[in-house]
Amino acid sequence: MKQLDFVEQEDKAPASARKPAKAKRKNRPAGNREELQRLNMEIPRALHKRLKLKAIYEDRTVTDLVLQAINDYLNTH
């Protein structure tokens, strides 16, 4: 039985089959990381897709859109 070498197989995969490298986060606020707090939540898949498409369409990040929505909500309630 032949042993599979997954690293070697990945290297032979065509470029179109490889996952793109993750982009660096460019829109983080300047300053100390301690000023930020991580928020994790689950949302419906369809809503997440709409959010990602909106972010791409507006050339913004999903984080930017969520922060704007939270701020707008808190400022009106």
N, CA and C atoms as a LAMMPS dump frame, in Angstrom:
ITEM: TIMESTEP
0
ITEM: NUMBER OF ATOMS
231
ITEM: BOX BOUNDS ff ff ff
-5.0000000000000000e+02 5.0000000000000000e+02
-5.0000000000000000e+02 5.0000000000000000e+02
-5.0000000000000000e+02 5.0000000000000000e+02
ITEM: ATOMS id mol type element x y z
1 1 1 N 0.843 -1.17 0
2 1 2 C 0 0 0
3 1 3 C 0.895 1.242 0
4 2 1 N 0.611 2.156 -0.913
5 2 2 C 1.419 3.362 -1.039
6 2 3 C 0.942 4.411 -0.026
7 3 1 N 1.914 5.052 0.629
8 3 2 C 1.588 6.105 1.582
9 3 3 C 1.382 7.413 0.818
10 4 1 N 0.329 8.118 1.169
11 4 2 C 0.045 9.384 0.513
12 4 3 C 0.777 10.511 1.213
13 5 1 N 1.363 11.386 0.422
14 5 2 C 2.037 12.568 0.957
15 5 3 C 1.214 13.775 0.549
16 6 1 N 0.404 14.297 1.47
17 6 2 C -0.527 15.369 1.139
18 6 3 C 0.179 16.666 0.765
19 7 1 N 1.31 16.927 1.357
20 7 2 C 2.048 18.147 1.018
21 7 3 C 2.513 18.076 -0.429
22 8 1 N 3.02 16.93 -0.827
23 8 2 C 3.493 16.768 -2.193
24 8 3 C 2.332 16.892 -3.182
25 9 1 N 1.182 16.335 -2.847
26 9 2 C 0.032 16.412 -3.734
27 9 3 C -0.451 17.844 -3.894
28 10 1 N -0.442 18.623 -2.815
29 10 2 C -0.863 20.018 -2.897
30 10 3 C 0.03 20.8 -3.854
31 11 1 N 1.332 20.551 -3.781
32 11 2 C 2.269 21.276 -4.626
33 11 3 C 2.035 20.991 -6.106
34 12 1 N 1.519 19.815 -6.427
35 12 2 C 1.303 19.443 -7.815
36 12 3 C -0.047 19.93 -8.346
37 13 1 N -0.9 20.407 -7.462
38 13 2 C -2.224 20.859 -7.884
39 13 3 C -2.1 22.109 -8.749
40 14 1 N -2.917 22.209 -9.786
41 14 2 C -2.863 23.41 -10.619
42 14 3 C -3.26 24.639 -9.805
43 15 1 N -2.774 25.793 -10.206
44 15 2 C -3.023 27.027 -9.477
45 15 3 C -4.521 27.288 -9.318
46 16 1 N -5.316 26.927 -10.305
47 16 2 C -6.752 27.181 -10.242
48 16 3 C -7.435 26.33 -9.174
49 17 1 N -6.801 25.226 -8.759
50 17 2 C -7.398 24.348 -7.767
51 17 3 C -6.991 24.718 -6.344
52 18 1 N -5.974 25.547 -6.201
53 18 2 C -5.503 25.937 -4.874
54 18 3 C -6.359 27.053 -4.313
55 19 1 N -6.52 27.061 -2.998
56 19 2 C -7.25 28.142 -2.339
57 19 3 C -6.383 29.398 -2.352
58 20 1 N -6.99 30.561 -2.576
59 20 2 C -6.197 31.789 -2.547
60 20 3 C -5.73 32.094 -1.128
61 21 1 N -4.609 32.772 -1.027
62 21 2 C -4.094 33.154 0.281
63 21 3 C -5.036 34.171 0.907
64 22 1 N -5.163 34.113 2.216
65 22 2 C -6.035 35.065 2.907
66 22 3 C -5.419 36.453 2.844
67 23 1 N -6.272 37.419 2.577
68 23 2 C -5.808 38.8 2.516
69 23 3 C -5.52 39.301 3.925
70 24 1 N -4.525 40.168 4.023
71 24 2 C -4.225 40.763 5.316
72 24 3 C -5.301 41.774 5.654
73 25 1 N -5.607 41.865 6.912
74 25 2 C -6.617 42.822 7.348
75 25 3 C -6.024 44.215 7.277
76 26 1 N -6.629 45.056 6.456
77 26 2 C -6.062 46.374 6.229
78 26 3 C -6.833 47.487 6.911
79 27 1 N -8.019 47.186 7.404
80 27 2 C -8.86 48.248 7.936
81 27 3 C -8.957 48.243 9.451
82 28 1 N -7.993 47.676 10.114
83 28 2 C -8.004 47.698 11.569
84 28 3 C -7.708 49.111 12.057
85 29 1 N -8.349 49.501 13.156
86 29 2 C -8.049 50.827 13.698
87 29 3 C -6.597 50.929 14.119
88 30 1 N -6.017 52.094 13.945
89 30 2 C -4.639 52.304 14.366
90 30 3 C -4.584 52.275 15.886
91 31 1 N -3.47 51.861 16.409
92 31 2 C -3.318 51.883 17.861
93 31 3 C -3.11 50.508 18.437
94 32 1 N -3.275 50.421 19.731
95 32 2 C -3.016 49.207 20.484
96 32 3 C -4.117 48.17 20.263
97 33 1 N -3.737 46.923 20.119
98 33 2 C -4.699 45.838 19.91
99 33 3 C -5.624 45.673 21.107
100 34 1 N -5.205 46.11 22.282
101 34 2 C -6.034 45.973 23.476
102 34 3 C -7.316 46.784 23.363
103 35 1 N -7.373 47.719 22.438
104 35 2 C -8.568 48.529 22.252
105 35 3 C -9.686 47.75 21.563
106 36 1 N -9.365 46.601 20.997
107 36 2 C -10.34 45.806 20.26
108 36 3 C -10.823 44.625 21.094
109 37 1 N -12.068 44.226 20.856
110 37 2 C -12.636 43.047 21.506
111 37 3 C -13.259 42.178 20.424
112 38 1 N -12.933 40.9 20.405
113 38 2 C -13.459 39.985 19.388
114 38 3 C -14.911 39.635 19.711
115 39 1 N -15.727 39.565 18.653
116 39 2 C -17.129 39.178 18.772
117 39 3 C -17.382 38.062 17.772
118 40 1 N -17.766 36.899 18.272
119 40 2 C -18.091 35.756 17.41
120 40 3 C -19.571 35.462 17.538
121 41 1 N -20.218 35.207 16.414
122 41 2 C -21.634 34.871 16.447
123 41 3 C -21.989 34.042 15.231
124 42 1 N -23.094 33.343 15.323
125 42 2 C -23.585 32.563 14.201
126 42 3 C -24.777 33.273 13.598
127 43 1 N -24.795 33.368 12.272
128 43 2 C -25.906 33.978 11.553
129 43 3 C -26.323 33.034 10.435
130 44 1 N -27.536 33.179 9.944
131 44 2 C -27.969 32.311 8.841
132 44 3 C -27.036 32.437 7.627
133 45 1 N -26.803 31.323 6.969
134 45 2 C -25.893 31.271 5.829
135 45 3 C -26.288 32.269 4.731
136 46 1 N -27.579 32.382 4.455
137 46 2 C -28.046 33.291 3.401
138 46 3 C -27.756 34.749 3.765
139 47 1 N -27.92 35.09 5.044
140 47 2 C -27.627 36.45 5.487
141 47 3 C -26.141 36.748 5.381
142 48 1 N -25.319 35.781 5.741
143 48 2 C -23.867 35.952 5.638
144 48 3 C -23.447 36.172 4.188
145 49 1 N -24.049 35.415 3.279
146 49 2 C -23.732 35.568 1.861
147 49 3 C -24.106 36.962 1.372
148 50 1 N -25.298 37.44 1.774
149 50 2 C -25.724 38.794 1.382
150 50 3 C -24.769 39.844 1.925
151 51 1 N -24.332 39.658 3.167
152 51 2 C -23.411 40.594 3.802
153 51 3 C -22.071 40.627 3.067
154 52 1 N -21.542 39.462 2.716
155 52 2 C -20.273 39.4 1.989
156 52 3 C -20.386 40.058 0.619
157 53 1 N -21.489 39.797 -0.088
158 53 2 C -21.677 40.391 -1.409
159 53 3 C -21.785 41.91 -1.313
160 54 1 N -22.487 42.401 -0.3
161 54 2 C -22.615 43.846 -0.097
162 54 3 C -21.252 44.466 0.184
163 55 1 N -20.452 43.798 0.998
164 55 2 C -19.109 44.299 1.31
165 55 3 C -18.255 44.364 0.051
166 56 1 N -18.323 43.349 -0.775
167 56 2 C -17.554 43.34 -2.023
168 56 3 C -18.037 44.455 -2.941
169 57 1 N -19.347 44.593 -3.073
170 57 2 C -19.926 45.615 -3.948
171 57 3 C -19.5 47.018 -3.522
172 58 1 N -19.415 47.249 -2.205
173 58 2 C -19.041 48.57 -1.693
174 58 3 C -17.54 48.714 -1.455
175 59 1 N -16.765 47.695 -1.795
176 59 2 C -15.311 47.686 -1.595
177 59 3 C -14.967 47.987 -0.141
178 60 1 N -15.66 47.301 0.758
179 60 2 C -15.443 47.438 2.187
180 60 3 C -15.3 46.04 2.77
181 61 1 N -15.017 45.976 4.06
182 61 2 C -14.944 44.678 4.717
183 61 3 C -16.27 44.387 5.409
184 62 1 N -16.5 43.104 5.686
185 62 2 C -17.692 42.711 6.434
186 62 3 C -17.649 43.38 7.814
187 63 1 N -16.469 43.452 8.407
188 63 2 C -16.321 44.108 9.707
189 63 3 C -16.777 45.556 9.649
190 64 1 N -16.389 46.27 8.593
191 64 2 C -16.823 47.667 8.439
192 64 3 C -18.346 47.763 8.422
193 65 1 N -18.996 46.896 7.659
194 65 2 C -20.455 46.935 7.555
195 65 3 C -21.118 46.618 8.889
196 66 1 N -20.599 45.618 9.6
197 66 2 C -21.187 45.237 10.878
198 66 3 C -20.993 46.355 11.904
199 67 1 N -19.801 46.948 11.948
200 67 2 C -19.559 48.055 12.878
201 67 3 C -20.477 49.236 12.582
202 68 1 N -20.663 49.547 11.312
203 68 2 C -21.563 50.636 10.943
204 68 3 C -22.995 50.327 11.38
205 69 1 N -23.448 49.097 11.156
206 69 2 C -24.805 48.709 11.538
207 69 3 C -24.999 48.787 13.054
208 70 1 N -24.011 48.341 13.817
209 70 2 C -24.107 48.399 15.28
210 70 3 C -24.154 49.846 15.749
211 71 1 N -23.255 50.681 15.21
212 71 2 C -23.236 52.096 15.589
213 71 3 C -24.538 52.789 15.223
214 72 1 N -25.051 52.526 14.025
215 72 2 C -26.322 53.14 13.612
216 72 3 C -27.445 52.73 14.554
217 73 1 N -27.492 51.457 14.915
218 73 2 C -28.535 50.96 15.815
219 73 3 C -28.426 51.631 17.183
220 74 1 N -27.227 51.658 17.737
221 74 2 C -27.043 52.234 19.073
222 74 3 C -27.316 53.741 19.1
223 75 1 N -27.044 54.427 17.992
224 75 2 C -27.286 55.868 17.939
225 75 3 C -28.771 56.22 17.785
226 76 1 N -29.576 55.258 17.332
227 76 2 C -30.992 55.547 17.133
228 76 3 C -31.892 54.926 18.213
229 77 1 N -31.316 54.14 19.128
230 77 2 C -32.136 53.501 20.171
231 77 3 C -31.628 53.857 21.547
